[in-house]
Amino acid sequence: MERRIAAEPADTEKSGDTTEPATTAEPADIAEPGGTAERGRAAMAIRRALVATKWLLYGVGTGLLALFMFPVMIPVIVACLLGIPLVRPGVLLLRTVAGLERTRLRAMGQPVASPYGPPPRTLREAVTDPSVRRDLLWIPLHGIPGLVLCLFGAQLLINALRELSVPLWWQLVPPSEASAFNGLVHVDSWAQAWLVSATGPVWFVLWLVIGPRIVRFHARYSARLLAPSPGVDMSARITQLTATRAAALDAHAMELRRIERALHDGAQNRLVGVAMLTGAARQAIKRDPDSADQILERVQEAAESALAELRSVVRGILPPILENRGLEGALTALAGDCSVDCSVEIDIPVRCPASVEATAYFTVAEALTNVSKHSGATNASVVVRRIGDRLQIVVDDDGRGGADPVNGSGLDGIRRRVAAVDGETRILSPLGGPTTIEVTLPCGSLSPKMTHC
């Protein structure tokens, strides 16, 4: 389902970059803003496709290097068999090329841990080194099918521009070069030229839709090939679980400190004021009953403020709207409070565990807070889908980009909160935008009889 959210504020409160939002029990009103929203979505789709084309061209470069390495490694292996010591330089060259692909993946928001130890010195050591074997497997897969995939994705835009412009240039080039569809169709008449031109929008739509998907697919299988071997990476996994447990404990401690500060600086001060004003009213009743009425009015206002503070703290712990209306209603309210035009698309067949819904809620809340305060965006979108046993959350905006999770406490808070439930966070925010925050949360297996996933 997809809903466009009116940019009218809901009863949601935020404070700072690590916002703990407060929501009312009712979602924001839903409205149809008209053509502006559609234009914003179209602009965001074009920018996303342009960024995808940039990474595809980068992938073409690393693919050509991998294709070059494929014939280079054969004589290196032969030389090693003949006793010529080329193992170390060959492995270092292999690691350099694979490292360029890891750099690309890291820039795309999908970092891959380096599996390398000291470079092997003998052929036997190289054969028994899992990282060398995985790099050797990556070379032909990235250099042949990977290169073809990147070329296909990058050529979609070229085909769209070329076919659209055929009527402008087909008579200006030699007859042998007046062709379309990569030389499969020869253009020798105006009818053919206009027919080919009519296919330009089809190529453009394919570029918008397929280009980003090719980038994601290629990045995932490249990351899987270049990642450390799971059979020898138990120590890294143990380290990761230890860090996850520490992140969960830190997040819990920070949450307790936040609640303590909210109660001490907010509700407690209000209640102290109520107590002092009540004492003053009791004394005033005996001396000046008229002034006692004014003091009691102030007591009532202070009590109402204290009640509002307590409600805010409760909503910050676990918003009641999550329990009453589920993740859909809660995210709809968040989007309604966002200061930029925001669309919400949710496809979740059943309810998720409370911890997963809470993590998803606060992740989207912090992401939209960053969009409102720092991105300079005019449009944003929130997409939440259940894919197998994972809950995927994608928050996009068309802002200026350049978001840095290291220097931004809000983005770092998202990563720590997601890591606490063993989830994954990928942030893609090149300078100039757009910014994409993708969070994947484990959600358990799906059963038709379950009311929670």
For each residue, the residues with C-beta under 8 A, 3 or more apart:
1: 328 345 346 347
2: 343 344 345
3: 30 332 343 344 345
4: 30 31 32 33 37 341 343
5: 28 30 31 332 335 336 338 341 342 343 344
6: 28 29 30 31 33 336
7: 33 336 338 339 340 341 342
8: 28 29 336
9: 12 336 337
10: 23 24 27 28 333 334 336 337
11: 22 23 24
12: 9 21 22 23 24 333 334 337
13: 21 22 312 315
14: 19 20 21 365 369
15: 19 20
16: 19 409
17: 366 369 370 373 408 409 410 413
18: 366 409 410 413
19: 14 15 16 365 366 369 410
20: 14 15 258 316 362 365
21: 12 13 14 315 316 319 334 337 362 365 369
22: 11 12 13 311 312 315 316 319
23: 10 11 12 315 319 320 321 330 333 334 337
24: 10 11 12 321 333
25: 320 321 324 325
26: 321 325 333
27: 10 30 321 325 329 330 332 333 336
28: 5 6 8 10 332 333 335 336 337
29: 6 8 336
30: 3 4 5 6 27 332
31: 4 5 6
32: 4
33: 4 6 7 36 37 341
34: 37 38
35: 38 39
36: 33 39 40 341
37: 4 33 34 40 41 341 343 379
38: 34 35 41 42
39: 35 36 42 43
40: 36 37 43 44 341 378 379 398
41: 37 38 44 45 343 379 381
42: 38 39 45 46
43: 39 40 46 47 379 398
44: 40 41 47 48 379 381 396 397 398 434
45: 41 42 48 49 208
46: 42 43 49 50 208
47: 43 44 50 51 398 433 434
48: 44 45 51 52 212 396 434 436
49: 45 46 52 53 157 207 208 211 212
50: 46 47 53 54
51: 47 48 54 55 212 428 430 434
52: 48 49 55 56 153 211 212 214 215
53: 49 50 56 57 153 154 157 207 211
54: 50 51 57 58
55: 51 52 58 59 104 107 108 215 219
56: 52 53 59 60 150 153 154 211 214 215 218
57: 53 54 60 61 150 154
58: 54 55 61 62 104
59: 55 56 62 63 104 146 147 149 150 215 218
60: 56 57 63 64 147 150 151 154
61: 57 58 64 65 100
62: 58 59 65 66 97 100 101 104 142
63: 59 60 66 67 142 143 146 147 150 151
64: 60 61 67 68 143 147
65: 61 62 68 69 97 100
66: 62 63 69 70 97 101 138 139 140 142 143 146 147
67: 63 64 70 143 144 147
68: 64 65 71 72 143
69: 65 66 72 73 93 94 97 139 143
70: 66 67 73 74 139 140 143
71: 68 74 75
72: 68 69 75 76 90 93
73: 69 70 76 77 90 94 136 139
74: 70 71 77 78
75: 71 72 78 79
76: 72 73 79 80 86 87 90
77: 73 74 80 81 90 123
78: 74 75 81 82
79: 75 76 82 84 86
80: 76 77 83 84 85 86 87 90 123 126
81: 77 78 123
82: 78 79
83: 80
84: 79 80
85: 80 88 121
86: 76 79 80 89 90
87: 76 80 90 91 120 121 122 123 125 126
88: 85 91 92 119 120 121
89: 86 92 93
90: 72 73 76 77 80 86 87 93 94
91: 87 88 94 95 119 120 126 132
92: 88 89 95 96 119
93: 69 72 89 90 96 97
94: 69 73 90 91 97 98 132 135 136 139
95: 91 92 98 99 116 119 135
96: 92 93 99 100
97: 62 65 66 69 93 94 100 101 139
98: 94 95 101 102 135 138 226
99: 95 96 102 103 114
100: 61 62 65 96 97 103 104
101: 62 66 97 98 104 105 138 142 222 226
102: 98 99 105 106 111 112 114 226
103: 99 100 106 107
104: 55 58 59 62 100 101 107 108
105: 101 102 108 110 111 112 219 222 223 226
106: 102 103 109 110 111 112
107: 55 103 104 430
108: 55 104 105 215 219 426 428
109: 106 426 427 428 429 436 438
110: 105 106 219 220 223 426
111: 102 105 106
112: 102 105 106 223 226 227
113: 227 228 236
114: 99 102 228
115: 130 131 134 226 227 228 229 233
116: 95 119 131
117: 129 131
118:
119: 88 91 92 95 116
120: 87 88 91 125 126 129 132
121: 85 87 88 125
122: 87 125 126
123: 77 80 81 87 126 127
124: 127 128
125: 87 120 121 122 128 129
126: 80 87 91 120 122 123 129 132
127: 123 124 132 133
128: 124 125
129: 117 120 125 126 132 133
130: 115 133 134 228 229 231 232
131: 115 116 117 134 135 228 229
132: 91 94 120 126 127 129 135 136
133: 127 129 130 136 137 229
134: 115 130 131 137 138 225 226 229
135: 94 95 98 131 132 138 139 226
136: 73 94 132 133 139
137: 133 134 140 141 225
138: 66 98 101 134 135 141 142 222 225 226
139: 66 69 70 73 94 97 135 136 142 143
140: 66 70 137 143 144
141: 137 138 144 145 146 221 225
142: 62 63 66 101 138 139 145 146 147 222 225
143: 63 64 66 67 68 69 70 139 140 146 147
144: 67 140 141 147 148
145: 141 142 148 149
146: 59 63 66 141 142 143 149 150 218 221 222
147: 59 60 63 64 66 67 142 143 144 150 151
148: 144 145 151 152
149: 59 145 146 152 153 214 217 218
150: 56 57 59 60 63 146 147 153 154 214 218
151: 60 63 147 148 154 155
152: 148 149 155 156 214
153: 52 53 56 149 150 156 210 211 214 215 218
154: 53 56 57 60 150 151 157 158
155: 151 152 158 159 182
156: 152 153 159 160 203 206 207 210 211
157: 49 53 154 160 161 203 204 207 211
158: 154 155 161 162
159: 155 156 162 163 181 182 203
160: 156 157 163 164 200 201 203 204 206 207
161: 157 158 164 165 200
162: 158 159 165 166 180
163: 159 160 166 180 181 196 197 199 200 203
164: 160 161 197 200 201 204
165: 161 162 168 169 197 200
166: 162 163 169 170 180 187 193 196 197
167: 170 190 193 194 197
168: 165 172
169: 165 166 172 173
170: 166 167 173 178 187 193
171: 178
172: 168 169
173: 169 170 177 178
174: 177 178
175: 178 188
176:
177: 173 174
178: 170 171 173 174 175 186 187 188
179: 183 184 185 186 187
180: 162 163 166 184 185 187 196 199
181: 159 163 184 185 196 199
182: 155 159
183: 179
184: 179 180 181
185: 179 180 181 192 196
186: 178 179
187: 166 170 178 179 180 192 193 196
188: 175 178 192
189: 192 193
190: 167 193 194
191: 194 195
192: 185 187 188 189 195 196
193: 166 167 170 187 189 190 196 197
194: 167 190 191 197 198
195: 191 192 198 199
196: 163 166 180 181 185 187 192 193 199 200
197: 163 164 165 166 167 193 194 200
198: 194 195 201
199: 163 180 181 195 196 202 203
200: 160 161 163 164 165 196 197 203 204
201: 160 164 198 204 205
202: 199 205 206
203: 156 157 159 160 163 199 200 206 207
204: 157 160 164 200 201 207 208
205: 201 202 208 209
206: 156 160 202 203 209 210 211
207: 49 53 156 157 160 203 204 210 211
208: 45 46 49 204 205 211
209: 205 206 212 213
210: 153 156 206 207 213 214
211: 49 52 53 56 153 156 157 206 207 208 214 215
212: 48 49 51 52 209 215 216
213: 209 210 216 217
214: 52 56 149 150 152 153 210 211 217 218
215: 52 55 56 59 108 153 211 212 218 219
216: 212 213 219 220
217: 149 213 214 220 221
218: 56 59 146 149 150 153 214 215 221 222
219: 55 105 108 110 215 216 222 223
220: 110 216 217 223 224
221: 141 146 217 218 224 225
222: 101 105 138 142 146 218 219 225 226
223: 105 110 112 219 220 226 227
224: 220 221 227
225: 134 137 138 141 142 221 222
226: 98 101 102 105 112 115 134 135 138 222 223
227: 112 113 115 223 224 230
228: 113 114 115 130 131 232 233 236
229: 115 130 131 133 134 232 233
230: 227 233
231: 130
232: 130 228 229
233: 115 228 229 230 236 237
234: 237 238
235: 238 239
236: 113 228 233 239 240
237: 233 234 240 241
238: 234 235 241 242
239: 235 236 242 243
240: 236 237 243 244
241: 237 238 244 245 422
242: 238 239 245 246
243: 239 240 246 247 419
244: 240 241 247 248 419 420 422
245: 241 242 248 249
246: 242 243 249 250
247: 243 244 250 251 416 419 420
248: 244 245 251 252 419 420 421
249: 245 246 252 253
250: 246 247 253 254 416
251: 247 248 254 255 416 417 420
252: 248 249 255 256
253: 249 250 256 257
254: 250 251 257 258
255: 251 252 258 259 317
256: 252 253 259 260
257: 253 254 260 261
258: 20 254 255 261 262 316
259: 255 256 262 263 313 316 317
260: 256 257 263 264
261: 257 258 264 265
262: 258 259 265 266 267 309 312 313 316
263: 259 260 266 267 268 313
264: 260 261 268 269
265: 261 262 268 269
266: 262 263 269 270 306 309 312 313
267: 262 263 270 271 306 309 310 313
268: 263 264 265 271 272
269: 264 265 266 272 273
270: 266 267 273 274 302 303 305 306 309
271: 267 268 274 275 306
272: 268 269 275 276
273: 269 270 276 277 302
274: 270 271 277 278 299 302 303 306
275: 271 272 278 279
276: 272 273 279 280
277: 273 274 280 281 295 296 298 299 302
278: 274 275 281 282 299
279: 275 276 282 283
280: 276 277 283 284 295
281: 277 278 284 285 292 295 296 299
282: 278 279 285 286
283: 279 280 286 287
284: 280 281 287 288 289 291 292 295
285: 281 282 289 292
286: 282 283
287: 283 284
288: 284 291 292
289: 284 285 292 293
290: 293 294
291: 284 288 294 295
292: 281 284 285 288 289 295 296
293: 289 290 296 297
294: 290 291 297 298
295: 277 280 281 284 291 292 298 299
296: 277 281 292 293 299 300
297: 293 294 300 301
298: 277 294 295 301 302
299: 274 277 278 281 295 296 302 303
300: 296 297 303 304
301: 297 298 304 305
302: 270 273 274 277 298 299 305 306
303: 270 274 299 300 306 307
304: 300 301 307 308
305: 270 301 302 308 309
306: 266 267 270 271 274 302 303 309 310
307: 303 304 310 311
308: 304 305 311 312
309: 262 266 267 270 305 306 312 313
310: 267 306 307 313 314
311: 22 307 308 314 315
312: 13 22 262 266 308 309 315 316
313: 259 262 263 266 267 309 310 316 317
314: 310 311 317 318 320
315: 13 21 22 23 311 312 318 319 320
316: 20 21 22 258 259 262 312 313 319
317: 255 259 313 314
318: 314 315 322 323 354 358
319: 21 22 23 315 316 322 330 361
320: 23 25 314 315 323 324
321: 23 24 25 26 27 324 325 329 330 333
322: 318 319 325 326 327 330 354 357 358 361
323: 318 320
324: 25 320 321 329
325: 25 26 27 321 322 328 329 330
326: 322 329 330 351 357
327: 322 330 331 346 348 351 352 357 360 361 384
328: 1 325 331 332 346 348
329: 27 321 324 325 326 332 333
330: 23 27 319 321 322 325 326 327 333 334 357 361
331: 327 328 334 335 344 346 360 361 364 382 384
332: 3 5 27 28 30 328 329 335 336 344
333: 10 12 23 24 26 27 28 321 329 330 336 337
334: 10 12 21 23 330 331 337 338 361 364 365 368 382
335: 5 28 331 332 338 342 343 344 368 382
336: 5 6 7 8 9 10 27 28 29 332 333 342
337: 9 10 12 21 23 28 333 334 368
338: 5 7 334 335 342 368 371 372 380
339: 7 372
340: 7 371 372 377 378 379 380 397
341: 4 5 7 33 36 37 40 378 379 380
342: 5 7 335 336 338 368 371 379 380 381 382
343: 2 3 4 5 37 41 335 379 380 381 382
344: 2 3 5 331 332 335 381 382 384
345: 1 2 3 381 382 383 384
346: 1 327 328 331 383 384 385
347: 1 384 385 386
348: 327 328 351 352 384 385 386 391 453
349: 386 446 453
350: 386 446 450 451 452 453
351: 326 327 348 357 451 452 453
352: 327 348 356 357 360 386 391 443 452 453
353: 356 357 443 444 452 453
354: 318 322 357 358
355: 358 359 421
356: 352 353 359 360 391 421 441 442 443 453
357: 322 326 327 330 351 352 353 354 360 361
358: 318 322 354 355 361 362
359: 355 356 362 363 417 418 420 421 423 441
360: 327 331 352 356 357 363 364 384 391 393 439 441
361: 319 322 327 330 331 334 357 358 364 365
362: 20 21 358 359 365 366 417
363: 359 360 366 367 393 395 414 417 418 437 439
364: 331 334 360 361 367 368 382 384 393 395
365: 14 19 20 21 334 361 362 368 369
366: 17 18 19 362 363 369 370 410 411 413 414
367: 363 364 370 371 382 395 414 437
368: 334 335 337 338 342 364 365 371 372 380 382 395
369: 14 17 19 21 365 366 372 373 410
370: 17 366 367 373 374 375 403 408 410 411
371: 338 340 342 367 368 374 375 377 380 395 397 399 435
372: 338 339 340 368 369 375
373: 17 369 370
374: 370 371 399 403 408
375: 370 371 372 397 399 400 401 403 433 435
376: 399 400
377: 340 371 380 397 398 399 400 433 434 435
378: 40 340 341 398
379: 37 40 41 43 44 340 341 342 343 397 398
380: 338 340 341 342 343 368 371 377 395 396 397 398
381: 41 44 342 343 344 345 394 395 396 397
382: 331 334 335 342 343 344 345 364 367 368 393 394 395
383: 345 346 392 393 394 395 396
384: 327 331 344 345 346 347 348 360 364 391 392 393 394
385: 346 347 348 391 392
386: 347 348 349 350 352 390 391 392 443 446 453
387: 390 391 392
388:
389: 442 443 444 445 446
390: 386 387 440 441 442 443
391: 348 352 356 360 384 385 386 387 440 441 442 443 453
392: 383 384 385 386 387 438 439 440 441
393: 360 363 364 382 383 384 437 438 439 440 441
394: 381 382 383 384 436 437 438 439
395: 363 364 367 368 371 380 381 382 383 436 437
396: 44 48 380 381 383 434 435 436
397: 44 340 371 375 377 379 380 381 433 434 435
398: 40 43 44 47 377 378 379 380 433 434
399: 371 374 375 376 377 433 434 435
400: 375 376 377 431 432 433
401: 375 429 430 431 432 433 434 435
402: 429 430 431 432
403: 370 374 375 408 411 427 429 435
404: 407 408 411 429
405: 408 411 412 414 415 427
406: 412
407: 404
408: 17 370 374 403 404 405 411 412
409: 16 17 18 412 413
410: 17 18 19 366 369 370 413 414
411: 366 370 403 404 405 408 414 415 427 437
412: 405 406 408 409 415 416
413: 17 18 366 409 410 416 417
414: 363 366 367 405 410 411 417 418 425 437 439
415: 405 411 412 418 419 425
416: 247 250 251 412 413 419 420
417: 251 359 362 363 413 414 420 421
418: 359 363 414 415 421 423 424 425 439 441
419: 243 244 247 248 415 416 422 423 425
420: 244 247 248 251 359 416 417
421: 248 355 356 359 417 418 441 442
422: 241 244 419 442
423: 359 418 419 439 440 441 442
424: 418 439 440
425: 414 415 418 419 437 438 439
426: 108 109 110 436 437 438 439
427: 109 403 405 411 435 436 437 438
428: 51 108 109 435 436 438
429: 109 401 402 403 404 433 434 435 436
430: 51 107 401 402 433
431: 400 401 402
432: 400 401 402
433: 47 375 377 397 398 399 400 401 429 430
434: 44 47 48 51 377 396 397 398 399 401 429
435: 371 375 377 396 397 399 401 403 427 428 429
436: 48 109 394 395 396 426 427 428 429
437: 363 367 393 394 395 411 414 425 426 427
438: 109 392 393 394 425 426 427 428
439: 360 363 392 393 394 414 418 423 424 425 426
440: 390 391 392 393 423 424
441: 356 359 360 390 391 392 393 418 421 423
442: 356 389 390 391 421 422 423
443: 352 353 356 386 389 390 391 453
444: 353 389 453
445: 389
446: 349 350 386 389 450 453
447: 450
448:
449:
450: 350 446 447 453
451: 350 351
452: 350 351 352 353
453: 348 349 350 351 352 353 356 386 391 443 444 446 450
